[in-house]
Amino acid sequence: MVSTVRLYVDASYATAVMALVGIVAGFATAGITGDTERSLQVALAMFALTGVVLAIRLWRITRKSRLTANGAPPPQM
C-alpha cells in the first residue's frame, strides 16, 4: 500500500515539474516574441520533452538497480 502511495506522489511531482517547465517556457516565449500561438506550442513541446527526459532518467535508474540486484558489480565512476 505504501509503495502505491509513493508511486502516486512521485508521479504527481513529475507532472508538476513538467507543467512548471512548460509554463515558464511558454511565458518566456510570449515575452520575447509576443506571439501567443507560438508560446502555446513551446509550452506543450517543453512539457513533452520534460516527460521524455524524466522517463529516460527513470529507465536508467531502474536498469542500473536491476543490474546490481542480479549480482553484477556496481558501475565504476
DAKA-V230228 format. One record per residue. N is the residue number from 1. RES is the residue in one small letter. SS is DSSP state (@ for helix, = for strand, . for the rest). PHI is phi in radians with two decimals (999 if undefined). PSI is psi in degrees with one decimal (999 if undefined). Layout:
[[N RES SS PHI PSI] [N RES SS PHI PSI]]
This chain:
[[1 m . 999 -41.3] [2 v @ -1.16 -37.6] [3 s @ -1.17 -32.7] [4 t @ -1.18 -43.0] [5 v @ -1.11 -41.9] [6 r @ -1.09 -39.1] [7 l @ -1.07 -44.3] [8 y @ -1.16 -38.4] [9 v @ -1.15 -44.8] [10 d @ -1.11 -39.6] [11 a @ -1.15 -36.1] [12 s @ -1.15 -42.0] [13 y @ -1.07 -44.0] [14 a @ -1.12 -42.2] [15 t @ -1.13 -38.6] [16 a @ -1.15 -40.4] [17 v @ -1.13 -43.4] [18 m @ -1.07 -43.9] [19 a @ -1.14 -41.2] [20 l @ -1.09 -45.1] [21 v @ -1.11 -42.2] [22 g @ -1.12 -43.0] [23 i @ -1.15 -45.2] [24 v @ -1.10 -43.8] [25 a @ -1.13 -39.0] [26 g @ -1.14 -44.0] [27 f @ -1.16 -38.7] [28 a @ -1.12 -41.6] [29 t @ -1.14 -41.1] [30 a @ -1.13 -37.2] [31 g @ -1.21 -36.2] [32 i @ -1.37 -47.5] [33 t @ -1.70 -27.9] [34 g . 1.36 6.3] [35 d . -1.77 112.5] [36 t @ -1.28 -32.9] [37 e @ -1.16 -41.9] [38 r @ -1.15 -37.7] [39 s @ -1.16 -35.3] [40 l @ -1.16 -40.5] [41 q @ -1.10 -42.8] [42 v @ -1.15 -40.8] [43 a @ -1.10 -44.5] [44 l @ -1.16 -39.1] [45 a @ -1.14 -41.7] [46 m @ -1.21 -34.9] [47 f @ -1.04 -48.3] [48 a @ -1.17 -41.8] [49 l @ -1.13 -39.9] [50 t @ -1.12 -38.5] [51 g @ -1.09 -39.7] [52 v @ -1.14 -44.5] [53 v @ -1.10 -43.5] [54 l @ -1.16 -36.6] [55 a @ -1.17 -41.0] [56 i @ -1.13 -40.6] [57 r @ -1.10 -44.1] [58 l @ -1.10 -41.4] [59 w @ -1.08 -43.1] [60 r @ -1.17 -38.0] [61 i @ -1.16 -45.4] [62 t @ -1.20 -33.9] [63 r @ -1.17 -41.3] [64 k @ -1.15 -42.1] [65 s @ -1.20 -33.1] [66 r @ -1.20 -37.1] [67 l @ -1.16 -41.1] [68 t @ -1.28 -27.1] [69 a @ -1.26 -25.6] [70 n . -1.47 7.3] [71 g . 1.70 0.2] [72 a . -1.28 148.4] [73 p . -1.18 151.3] [74 p . -1.14 151.6] [75 p . -1.16 143.9] [76 q . -1.47 134.2] [77 m . -2.08 999]]
